[in-house]
C-alpha cells in the first residue's frame, strides 16, 4: 500500500511538471542584436543586424498583441522593444510586423508610474524580474515600485498595475502618433478613455493616410481621483479631450495614494471604429481577472503549437516551438467579433466578413516561401480565410496586392507572390474561398499593364510588366521608380517567372488552357537572365547584351535584390532540372552549389536563398542537403535573445527552421511536395485537421548521425527525396534510419518530377 502511494505521488508530480508546447516558447529570442553566423558575415550594421523581434503577448494571429515598450515611437525600422535597452516606458498594444524593417502603427501605450506627473515616465528594469510567455508578461518597475502584468485576447488586452509605495499613483495613456494626429477623450463617470491613432502609409504613398485608425476603448476598475490630458509636454488637469495638431497627446489618470493599490485595465481595440473596439472588449474580456484570460491565451497557443508533437532534446523543442510561435504572429486578424472590417485601400466602406475572418499584414515577399505553406499544411481552415482575404482585397481595390500591409497596397518588395500563395493553397486542397474571383484578379496582375499612373504609383499592378511581356525579361534600362526597390531587374524577372508558373498551375486546375500554356512558356523566362557562359544570374540590356564588369559574388549590385547574383541564381524552384541544364549540367550545378556553401557565399539571413540547400536533392546528392541543413540549423539559430539572423520578416526565417527541423521543406510552393532534409527530432508527429497523424521517426538520430541511410513509408521502402502533400495528409509513418556517413545510393530512386518545364 505504501509503495503504491509513493508511485502515485511520483506519477502525479511528473504529470504536474510535464511541459506543454507553450512552455518551450521564448518570446525574447530575436529581441537582441543577432549573434548568428549569417549576420556576422553578411548583414550591415543597421536594422538587419538587430533581431527586430518584440515579445508579442496575446493570441495566434491576433489583431493586437501586447509588448513592453522600450522605444517611444512608430518610426520605420524601430521595434517597440529591444532586449539591450535598460528602461521601459510603457506597455503597448502593438501591430509591429515582427522581425522586419517596417513601422508600428495604430498603437496605444499605457504606463503606470508614481510621484510627480509627467508625460514621459520611464523606469529601469531587470530581465531577472521579467516573466515572458506568449500568454503573459510581468515585470517590476523599481523606479516607481510598481509591478505590471498583462495578458490578452485576439483583440483586447488586460493589464494589472500593483503600486507598492505610498505615493501619488498615475497611469499615462498615449496614442503613439508620430505624425501628431492622435485623439483621446476621458469619460470619468464611466472610468473610460476612448481614442484613436490614425495610420499612415510607408513605401508607396509614404506619409499619406492609410484610411484607417487604431481605435481603442480603455476601461478601469478603479475610480479616478484626478484626470487630465496633455499636449506635447503640457498637462491640463480636468480637461477631458485632446486632439493632436502635430504634437503628442494623451491622458493622465490619478489613483489612490495608498501602498498596495491595484489598478486593473482592460483595453479593446479595432480597426473599424470605437463601437467595434467596445464590442470586441465586451465579448472577449467580460471581467477584471488576469488568470482566466491568461489561461485562455495559453490554451489557444497550445492548440496551435500542439498540432506538432515532438520527441527530442529540451533545447531543440524550445527552438522549434519558438519558431512556430513566430510564424503565428502574422498575418493579422482585421475583422471584429461581429465580422466588420474596414475596406481595403481606398474603399471606405465598412464590410462584414461572412463565413471567413479577414486578415492583413502579409509580408508576402517573405512568407510565400514557407510561412504561408506552413499554414496550408497545419491550418487549412485559417489558410482558406487568408485566401479569401486576398480575394476581397482584389475586389475592393481593383488589383491583387503585391505586399498588403496597413490594409493598403504597397510595392515594398519585388515579385507578385500573391499568385504563389493562392495557387499553393488551391493545389493543396484548400477550397473554401472564392477561387474563380481570385483567379480573375490574379490573371489581371499577370496579364494587364496598369496604365493609370496614379494607381500604379500607389502600388496597384505588377511592376515593370510592360517590358517583362515585351522582352521576356526586364532589361537594365527599365528602372522601376514607382517602387521601394527601384531597379533589381534580374531578380524581378526570376521571381515573375516563378509566379507565372504558380498561376499556370491554378489555370490548369480551373481549365483555363490558353492561360496555362502562355504562363508555362513565361515560366521559362528565367533562362533569359541566367548567363549560360558564366552560369550565374546576370543583368541584361534590351539589345541582349549582358552587364559588364560582372562579379557573381558582389553584394547589393543594382540588378539584384538584397544579395548577390550568385545567391539569386538558385531562384528557379519551378524548374530546377532546367536550371541544371542552363548553368551547364549537373556537375557544374553541384560545383556552384558547393562554392556557395563551402566558401561562405550562402546567406541564410535573407529570404531568397532559403531553399538553396535543398537543391542538391535534384542533382543526385541529397546527402549534401542533409549536411548543410543540419549545419544551418546549428549555426543560424540560437536560444538566446540574439538567436535570429535579423530579417525574420513576418515569420519566414522561423518557418524555414520549423520545416527543416521536422525534416522537409516546400522548395516550390505551387507544387504540392516537400523535399526531404535531415530531421532534428527522434520523432515528430503532425496532427492534421482531417484527423490523421503523420509521423517522422529518425532511428539513431544524433548530432553526428545526420545522414539518411534508408527509409520506409508506412512499412514500404521509400527512395524518393520528396514527399507529396497528399502523402502527408493520408497520415502514416515515414521512418528514416540515420548514420554518420553519407549513403550516396539513397535517394537515387525514380522521380515523378518533370525533367524540365514544357507546356502541356
C-alpha positions in Angstrom: 0.0 0.0 0.0 2.8 2.4 1.0 4.7 1.6 -2.2 1.6 2.2 -4.3 1.1 5.5 -2.6 4.7 6.6 -3.4 4.2 5.5 -7.1 1.0 7.6 -7.2 2.7 10.7 -5.8 5.6 10.3 -8.2 3.3 10.0 -11.2 1.2 13.0 -10.1 4.3 15.1 -9.6 5.6 14.1 -13.1 2.2 14.9 -14.6 2.2 18.3 -12.9 5.7 19.0 -14.3 5.0 17.8 -17.8 5.6 20.6 -20.2 3.1 21.8 -22.8 4.3 23.3 -26.2 3.8 26.9 -25.0 6.2 26.2 -22.1 9.0 25.8 -24.6 8.5 29.2 -26.3 10.9 32.0 -25.5 9.4 35.3 -27.0 12.6 37.1 -26.3 14.6 35.2 -29.0 15.4 37.7 -31.7 15.0 40.8 -29.5 18.7 41.5 -29.3 21.4 42.1 -31.9 22.0 38.9 -33.9 24.8 36.6 -32.9 24.3 34.2 -35.8 27.0 33.3 -38.3 24.9 34.7 -41.2 24.5 38.1 -39.6 28.2 38.2 -38.8 29.2 37.5 -42.5 26.6 39.3 -44.4 24.5 41.9 -42.6 25.2 45.6 -42.4 25.3 47.3 -39.0 21.7 48.6 -39.3 18.3 47.0 -38.7 19.2 43.7 -40.2 21.8 43.0 -37.6 19.1 43.6 -35.0 16.7 40.8 -34.4 13.8 43.2 -34.6 11.6 40.9 -32.6 9.4 42.3 -29.8 7.8 39.8 -27.4 4.2 39.5 -28.6 1.7 38.6 -25.9 -1.8 37.6 -26.9 -3.3 35.1 -29.3 -2.2 33.4 -32.5 -2.7 35.9 -35.4 -4.3 38.4 -33.0 -5.5 41.8 -34.2 -3.4 43.4 -31.5 -0.5 41.9 -29.5 0.9 43.5 -26.3 4.5 44.1 -25.6 6.7 46.0 -23.1 7.9 49.2 -24.8 11.4 50.5 -24.6 11.2 52.9 -27.6 8.6 55.7 -27.8 7.9 55.7 -31.5 6.3 54.2 -34.5 9.3 55.1 -36.7 10.2 52.8 -39.5 12.8 50.1 -38.6 12.5 50.8 -34.8 10.9 47.9 -32.9 8.9 48.6 -29.8 11.3 46.6 -27.6 15.0 45.9 -27.6 16.5 43.4 -25.1 19.6 45.6 -24.7 17.6 48.7 -23.7 17.7 49.5 -20.0 14.4 51.3 -19.5 10.7 50.5 -20.0 8.4 53.4 -20.8 5.1 51.6 -21.3 3.1 48.6 -22.4 1.9 48.8 -25.9 -1.0 47.5 -27.9 1.1 46.8 -31.0 0.8 46.0 -34.7 4.5 45.6 -35.3 5.4 43.2 -38.1 7.9 41.2 -36.1 11.4 40.8 -37.4 11.0 43.4 -40.1 12.3 46.9 -41.0 8.8 48.4 -41.2 6.8 50.6 -38.8 4.4 50.0 -36.0 1.0 51.6 -36.5 -2.3 52.4 -34.8 -0.8 51.7 -31.4 -1.7 52.8 -27.9 0.6 52.7 -24.8 -0.2 52.6 -21.1 2.4 53.4 -18.5 2.0 53.2 -14.7 4.2 55.5 -12.5 4.3 57.2 -9.1 5.5 60.5 -7.8 5.3 63.6 -10.0 3.0 63.9 -13.0 5.0 63.7 -16.3 4.3 63.0 -20.0 7.4 60.8 -20.4 7.6 58.4 -17.5 10.1 55.5 -17.7 11.7 53.1 -15.3 14.8 50.9 -15.2 14.1 47.2 -15.2 15.9 43.9 -14.9 15.5 40.9 -17.1 15.7 38.8 -13.9 12.3 40.3 -12.9 10.7 39.8 -16.3 8.4 36.8 -16.9 7.7 36.4 -20.6 5.4 33.8 -22.3 3.2 34.1 -25.3 0.2 34.5 -23.0 1.6 36.6 -20.1 4.1 39.2 -19.3 5.1 40.7 -15.9 7.9 43.0 -14.8 8.8 45.1 -11.7 9.5 48.8 -12.4 11.8 49.6 -9.4 11.9 53.4 -10.1 8.2 53.6 -9.3 7.9 50.4 -7.2 5.2 49.1 -9.5 4.6 45.5 -10.6 2.9 45.3 -14.0 1.2 42.3 -15.5 -0.5 41.9 -18.9 -2.3 39.2 -20.8 -4.5 39.4 -23.9 -7.2 38.0 -26.2 -7.2 38.3 -30.0 -8.5 41.9 -30.0 -8.2 43.1 -26.4 -5.8 43.3 -23.5 -5.9 43.1 -19.7 -3.3 44.9 -17.6 -2.8 45.0 -13.8 -0.7 47.5 -12.0 0.2 47.0 -8.4 1.5 50.2 -6.8 3.7 49.1 -3.9 4.7 52.5 -2.5 2.6 55.1 -0.7 2.8 58.0 -3.1 0.7 59.6 -5.9 -0.1 56.9 -8.5 -0.8 57.6 -12.2 -1.4 55.8 -15.4 -0.4 57.5 -18.7 -2.3 56.7 -21.9 -0.8 57.8 -25.3 -1.8 57.1 -28.9 1.7 56.8 -30.4 1.1 59.0 -33.5 4.5 60.1 -34.9 2.6 62.4 -37.2 0.9 64.1 -34.2 -2.7 63.2 -35.2 -3.9 61.1 -32.2 -7.0 61.7 -30.2 -8.1 60.9 -26.6 -11.2 61.6 -24.6 -11.8 60.8 -20.9 -15.2 59.8 -19.5 -14.5 59.9 -15.8 -18.1 58.9 -14.8 -17.6 55.6 -16.8 -14.0 55.2 -15.8 -13.3 55.0 -19.5 -10.9 56.6 -22.0 -11.5 56.3 -25.8 -9.4 57.4 -28.7 -7.7 56.5 -31.9 -4.3 56.7 -33.7 -4.5 57.4 -37.4 -2.5 55.0 -39.6 -0.1 56.4 -42.3 1.5 54.5 -45.2 5.1 53.8 -45.9 6.6 52.7 -49.2 4.0 53.6 -51.8 2.2 56.7 -50.7 4.6 57.3 -47.9 3.1 59.7 -45.3 -0.4 59.5 -46.8 -3.4 58.4 -44.7 -4.0 54.7 -45.0 -7.7 55.3 -44.4 -7.8 53.5 -41.1 -7.0 54.1 -37.5 -6.2 52.0 -34.5 -9.2 52.6 -32.2 -9.2 51.9 -28.5 -11.6 51.8 -25.6 -9.9 51.6 -22.2 -11.8 50.8 -19.0 -10.6 50.9 -15.4 -11.9 49.0 -12.4 -10.8 51.9 -10.0 -12.3 55.4 -9.9 -10.0 58.3 -10.9 -9.0 60.6 -8.1 -8.0 63.1 -10.8 -7.5 63.2 -14.5 -6.3 65.3 -17.4 -5.0 65.4 -20.9 -1.7 66.6 -22.3 -0.4 68.1 -25.5 3.3 67.9 -26.1 4.6 68.1 -22.5 1.9 70.3 -21.0 -0.6 68.7 -18.7 -4.1 70.1 -18.4 -5.9 68.6 -15.4 -9.7 68.3 -15.5 -9.6 68.7 -19.3 -11.2 65.6 -20.9 -10.4 65.9 -24.7 -7.1 66.2 -26.5 -6.9 66.3 -30.3 -3.3 66.3 -31.7 -2.3 69.1 -34.1 1.1 68.0 -35.0 2.1 67.1 -31.4 1.9 64.3 -29.0 -1.3 63.9 -27.0 -2.6 61.6 -24.3 -4.3 61.2 -20.9 -3.1 61.0 -17.4 -5.2 59.5 -14.6 -4.5 59.7 -10.9 -5.4 56.9 -8.4 -5.4 56.5 -4.6 -2.0 57.0 -3.0 -2.1 54.0 -0.6 0.6 51.4 -0.8 -0.9 48.2 -2.2 -3.3 50.0 -4.6 -4.0 47.7 -7.5 -5.4 49.2 -10.7 -6.8 46.9 -13.4 -7.3 48.0 -17.0 -9.0 46.3 -19.9 -8.4 47.6 -23.5 -10.5 46.8 -26.6 -9.1 47.6 -30.0 -10.4 47.7 -33.5 -9.6 49.0 -37.0 -13.2 49.7 -37.7 -14.4 52.2 -35.2 -14.9 52.9 -31.4 -18.1 50.8 -31.3 -16.1 47.9 -32.7 -13.4 48.3 -30.1 -16.1 48.4 -27.3 -17.9 45.3 -28.7 -14.6 43.4 -29.0 -13.8 44.2 -25.4 -17.2 43.2 -24.1 -17.1 39.9 -26.0 -13.5 39.0 -25.1 -12.8 40.4 -21.6 -16.1 40.4 -19.5 -14.3 40.6 -16.1 -11.2 42.0 -14.5 -9.2 38.9 -13.5 -5.9 38.2 -15.2 -5.7 34.5 -14.6 -8.6 33.2 -16.7 -7.6 35.4 -19.6 -4.0 34.2 -19.3 -5.2 30.6 -19.2 -7.4 31.1 -22.3 -4.5 32.6 -24.2 -2.2 29.8 -23.1 -4.8 27.2 -24.2 -5.1 29.0 -27.6 -1.3 28.8 -28.1 -1.2 25.2 -27.1 -4.0 24.3 -29.6 -1.9 25.9 -32.4 1.5 24.7 -31.3 0.2 21.3 -30.3 -0.5 20.5 -33.9 3.0 19.2 -33.8 4.3 16.9 -31.0 8.0 16.1 -30.6 10.5 13.7 -29.1 13.9 15.3 -28.7 16.1 17.5 -26.6 14.7 20.3 -24.5 16.8 22.8 -26.4 15.6 21.7 -29.8 12.0 21.7 -28.7 12.5 25.3 -27.5 14.0 26.3 -30.8 11.1 24.6 -32.7 8.2 25.9 -30.7 9.6 29.4 -30.5 9.9 29.3 -34.3 6.4 28.0 -34.7 5.2 30.8 -32.4 6.9 33.4 -34.6 5.1 32.1 -37.6 1.7 32.7 -35.9 2.0 36.4 -35.2 1.0 37.5 -38.7 -1.0 37.7 -40.9 -3.0 39.8 -38.5 -6.8 39.4 -37.8 -8.5 42.6 -39.0 -12.2 41.8 -38.6 -14.1 42.5 -35.4 -16.0 39.9 -33.4 -19.1 40.7 -35.4 -17.2 40.3 -38.7 -16.9 44.0 -39.6 -13.7 45.3 -41.1 -12.6 48.4 -43.0 -12.5 48.2 -46.8 -9.1 47.6 -48.4 -7.0 50.5 -49.7 -9.3 53.4 -50.9 -12.5 51.5 -50.2 -14.1 53.5 -47.3 -16.9 51.0 -46.8 -17.2 49.0 -43.7 -17.6 45.4 -44.8 -18.7 42.3 -43.0 -16.8 39.1 -43.3 -19.3 36.2 -43.7 -18.0 32.7 -43.4 -14.4 33.8 -43.0 -12.1 36.0 -41.0 -10.5 39.0 -42.7 -6.7 39.2 -42.3 -4.0 41.7 -43.4 -0.3 42.4 -42.8 1.1 39.8 -45.3 4.9 40.0 -45.6 4.4 38.3 -49.0 7.9 38.6 -50.5 9.0 36.5 -47.5 6.2 34.3 -46.3 5.1 32.8 -49.6 8.3 30.7 -49.3 7.5 28.7 -46.2 5.3 30.8 -43.8 2.1 30.5 -45.8 2.8 26.9 -46.9 3.1 26.0 -43.2 -0.4 27.5 -42.6 -1.7 25.5 -45.5 -0.3 22.3 -44.0 -1.2 22.8 -40.4 -4.1 25.2 -40.5 -6.0 24.8 -43.8 -9.2 26.4 -42.3 -7.3 29.6 -41.5 -5.4 29.4 -44.8 -8.8 29.5 -46.6 -9.6 32.7 -44.7 -6.2 34.1 -45.8 -7.0 33.3 -49.4 -10.5 34.8 -49.2 -8.9 38.0 -47.6 -6.7 38.3 -50.7 -9.8 37.9 -52.9 -11.7 40.6 -51.1 -8.6 42.9 -51.4 -8.7 42.4 -55.2 -12.4 43.1 -55.3 -12.2 46.2 -53.2 -9.0 47.6 -54.6 -9.3 46.5 -58.2 -5.9 44.7 -58.2 -4.4 41.8 -56.2 -2.0 43.3 -53.7 1.8 42.7 -54.1 2.7 43.2 -50.4 -0.5 44.2 -48.4 0.2 45.9 -45.2 -1.6 48.5 -43.2 -4.7 47.3 -45.1 -3.4 49.0 -48.2 -1.3 48.5 -51.3 2.5 48.7 -51.1 5.2 47.9 -53.6 7.6 47.3 -50.7 9.3 44.4 -52.3 9.6 42.8 -55.7 7.7 39.8 -57.2 3.9 39.1 -57.5 3.7 36.4 -54.9 0.0 36.5 -54.2 -0.1 34.3 -57.3 2.1 31.7 -55.4 0.1 31.9 -52.2 -3.3 31.3 -53.8 -2.1 28.7 -56.2 -0.2 26.8 -53.4 -3.3 26.7 -51.2 -5.5 25.5 -54.0 -3.3 22.7 -55.3 -3.0 21.5 -51.7 -6.8 21.0 -51.5 -7.9 24.3 -49.8 -11.2 25.2 -51.5 -13.2 27.2 -49.0 -12.7 30.5 -50.8 -14.0 32.2 -54.0 -11.3 30.8 -56.3 -12.9 32.0 -59.6 -13.0 35.6 -58.4 -9.5 35.2 -57.0 -8.3 33.9 -60.4 -9.8 36.8 -62.2 -7.7 39.3 -60.2 -4.6 37.2 -60.2 -4.9 37.0 -64.0 -5.2 40.7 -64.2 -2.0 41.1 -62.3 -0.2 38.8 -64.6 -1.6 39.9 -68.0 -2.7 43.5 -67.7 -0.4 46.5 -67.6 -1.7 49.2 -65.3 -1.7 52.3 -67.5 -3.2 54.6 -64.8 -0.1 56.4 -63.5 -1.8 57.4 -60.2 -2.9 54.0 -59.1 0.3 52.3 -60.4 2.4 54.7 -58.3 0.2 53.8 -55.4 1.2 50.1 -55.7 -1.5 48.6 -58.0 -0.4 46.3 -60.8 2.7 44.3 -61.4 5.9 46.5 -61.6 7.6 46.6 -65.0 5.1 44.2 -66.5 5.2 46.0 -69.9 8.9 45.4 -70.5 8.6 41.9 -69.0 6.0 41.0 -71.6 7.9 42.7 -74.4 11.4 41.2 -73.8 10.5 38.1 -71.7 12.8 39.7 -69.1 13.2 43.1 -67.6 16.1 44.9 -69.2 18.6 47.0 -67.3 17.2 50.2 -69.0 13.9 49.7 -67.2 14.2 51.2 -63.7 11.1 51.0 -61.6 10.8 54.4 -60.0 7.3 53.6 -58.6 8.5 51.1 -56.1 10.6 50.9 -53.0 13.2 48.8 -54.8 13.7 50.8 -57.9 15.9 48.5 -60.2 16.7 44.9 -59.4 15.6 43.8 -62.9 17.2 40.4 -62.9 15.7 39.4 -59.6 12.3 40.7 -60.7 12.5 38.5 -63.9 13.4 35.4 -61.8 10.5 36.0 -59.4 8.0 36.7 -62.1 8.9 33.6 -64.0 8.2 31.6 -60.8 4.9 33.4 -60.1 3.8 32.7 -63.7 4.4 29.0 -63.1 2.3 29.1 -60.0 -0.6 30.9 -61.8 -0.3 28.3 -64.5 -1.0 25.5 -62.0 -4.1 27.3 -60.9 -5.2 28.0 -64.5 -4.8 24.3 -65.3 -6.9 23.3 -62.3 -9.6 25.7 -63.3 -9.4 24.6 -67.0 -8.1 27.9 -68.4 -6.0 26.1 -71.0 -4.8 29.0 -73.1 -3.7 30.9 -69.9 -1.9 27.8 -68.8 0.1 27.4 -72.0 1.1 31.1 -72.0 2.1 31.1 -68.4 4.1 27.9 -68.7 6.1 29.5 -71.5 6.6 32.6 -69.4 7.8 30.4 -66.5 10.9 29.7 -68.6 11.8 33.4 -68.8 14.4 32.8 -66.1 16.6 31.4 -68.9 16.9 35.0 -70.3 18.7 36.3 -67.2 20.9 33.2 -66.3 24.1 33.6 -68.4 24.9 30.1 -69.7 28.6 31.1 -70.2 29.2 32.1 -66.6 26.3 30.0 -65.2 25.2 32.9 -62.9 22.2 35.3 -62.9 23.2 38.5 -64.6 21.8 41.8 -65.7 20.9 42.1 -69.4 20.2 45.1 -71.7 17.3 45.4 -74.0 19.5 44.5 -77.0 20.5 41.2 -75.4 24.0 42.3 -74.1 25.0 41.1 -70.6 26.1 43.5 -67.9 29.8 44.4 -67.9 32.3 44.1 -65.1 30.5 41.1 -63.7 31.3 39.7 -60.3 28.8 37.0 -59.3 29.6 37.4 -55.6 29.3 41.1 -55.3 26.6 42.2 -52.9 24.0 44.9 -53.5 24.5 45.1 -57.2 21.8 47.2 -58.9 20.0 44.4 -60.8 19.8 42.0 -57.8 17.6 42.3 -54.7 19.3 42.3 -51.3 22.1 39.9 -52.2 24.5 38.8 -54.9 23.9 37.4 -58.4 25.3 34.0 -57.1 22.7 34.0 -54.3 19.9 34.7 -56.7 20.9 32.2 -59.4 19.1 29.5 -57.5 15.7 31.1 -57.5 14.3 28.8 -60.2 12.3 26.5 -57.9 9.8 25.8 -60.6 12.3 24.2 -63.0 15.4 23.0 -61.2 16.3 20.5 -63.9 16.0 23.2 -66.5 18.3 25.4 -64.3 20.8 22.5 -64.2 20.9 22.5 -68.0 21.1 26.3 -68.2 24.2 26.5 -65.9 26.0 23.8 -67.8 24.9 20.4 -66.5 24.8 18.5 -63.2 28.5 18.5 -62.4 28.8 22.3 -62.9 25.5 22.8 -61.0 26.8 20.9 -58.0 30.2 22.6 -58.1 28.4 26.0 -58.0 26.3 24.9 -55.0 29.5 23.7 -53.3 31.1 27.1 -53.9 28.1 28.8 -52.2 28.3 26.8 -49.1 31.9 25.8 -48.7 33.3 29.3 -49.4 30.7 31.1 -47.3 28.8 32.9 -50.0 25.4 31.4 -49.0 23.4 34.0 -46.9 20.8 32.4 -44.7 19.8 35.7 -43.1 17.8 36.8 -46.1 14.9 35.0 -47.8 15.7 34.5 -51.5 18.2 31.7 -50.7 16.1 29.8 -48.1 15.5 26.9 -50.4 19.1 26.6 -51.8 20.4 23.9 -49.6 17.6 21.6 -50.7 18.6 21.8 -54.4 21.3 19.2 -54.0 18.4 16.6 -53.9 17.6 17.4 -57.6 21.3 16.9 -58.6 21.6 13.4 -57.1 23.4 14.4 -53.9 20.7 14.6 -51.3 23.3 13.8 -48.6 24.6 17.3 -49.1 21.2 18.7 -48.4 21.2 16.7 -45.2 24.6 18.0 -44.2 24.0 21.7 -44.9 20.5 21.9 -43.5 21.8 20.4 -40.2 24.7 22.9 -40.1 22.4 25.8 -40.8 20.1 24.9 -38.0 23.0 24.9 -35.6 24.8 27.9 -36.9 22.0 30.3 -37.7 19.6 29.9 -34.8 20.1 30.0 -31.1 18.2 30.1 -27.8 19.4 33.5 -26.6 18.0 36.9 -27.4 20.4 37.2 -30.4 19.3 33.8 -31.8 17.8 35.1 -35.1 19.6 36.5 -38.1 17.5 39.6 -38.3 15.3 39.8 -41.4 12.8 37.5 -39.8 10.1 39.2 -41.9 6.7 38.0 -40.8 8.0 34.7 -39.6 9.7 33.3 -42.7 13.0 32.6 -41.2 11.3 30.8 -38.4 9.1 28.9 -40.8 12.3 27.7 -42.5 13.5 26.4 -39.1 10.2 24.7 -38.3 10.0 22.9 -41.6 13.7 22.0 -41.6 13.7 20.7 -38.0 10.8 18.4 -39.0 12.8 17.1 -41.9 11.3 18.5 -45.0 10.8 21.9 -46.8 8.4 23.3 -49.5 11.1 24.2 -52.1 8.5 25.2 -54.7 5.2 26.4 -53.3 2.6 25.9 -56.1 3.8 22.3 -56.4 2.3 20.1 -53.6 5.5 18.5 -52.5 8.3 18.8 -49.9 12.0 18.0 -50.3 13.4 15.8 -47.5 16.3 17.1 -45.4 17.6 15.8 -42.1 15.2 15.9 -39.2 16.3 17.2 -35.8 14.0 15.1 -33.7 13.9 11.4 -32.9 10.2 11.6 -33.7 7.8 14.4 -34.8 4.1 14.0 -35.4 1.8 16.3 -37.3 -1.8 16.2 -36.0 -3.7 17.2 -39.1 -7.0 18.9 -39.4 -8.5 15.9 -41.2 -8.0 13.8 -38.0 -5.0 12.0 -39.4 -1.5 12.0 -37.9 1.7 11.9 -39.9 4.8 10.9 -38.0 8.5 11.1 -38.9 10.8 8.8 -37.0 14.6 9.2 -37.2 16.2 6.0 -35.9 19.7 6.5 -34.4 19.4 10.3 -34.8 22.1 12.4 -33.2 24.4 15.4 -33.7 26.7 13.1 -35.8 24.1 10.8 -37.3 22.7 13.3 -39.8 22.6 11.3 -43.0 19.7 9.2 -44.2 20.8 5.6 -44.7 17.4 4.2 -45.8 13.8 5.0 -45.4 10.3 3.4 -45.3 6.9 5.0 -45.7 4.2 3.0 -44.0 6.5 0.0 -43.9 7.4 0.1 -47.6 10.8 1.0 -49.0 11.0 4.7 -49.8 13.7 6.0 -52.1 12.4 9.4 -53.3 13.9 12.6 -52.0 10.5 14.3 -51.6 7.1 13.7 -50.0 3.8 14.8 -51.6 1.2 16.8 -49.7 -1.3 14.1 -50.2 1.1 11.5 -48.7 1.3 13.6 -45.5 -2.5 14.2 -45.4 -3.1 10.5 -45.7 -1.3 10.0 -42.4 1.1 7.3 -41.6 4.8 7.0 -40.7 8.0 7.9 -42.5 10.8 6.0 -40.9 14.4 7.1 -41.5 17.5 5.3 -40.4 20.2 7.8 -39.7 24.0 7.4 -39.8 27.2 9.4 -39.6 28.3 8.8 -43.2 26.5 9.8 -46.4 24.7 7.0 -48.2 25.3 8.1 -51.8 22.9 5.5 -53.1 19.8 6.5 -51.1 17.6 9.0 -52.9 18.5 7.8 -56.4 15.1 6.1 -57.0 12.5 7.0 -59.6 11.1 10.6 -59.5 7.8 11.8 -61.0 9.1 15.3 -61.3 9.3 16.6 -64.9 12.8 16.9 -66.1 12.2 20.5 -67.2 9.2 22.7 -67.9 7.2 22.1 -71.0 3.7 23.3 -71.7 1.1 20.6 -71.6 
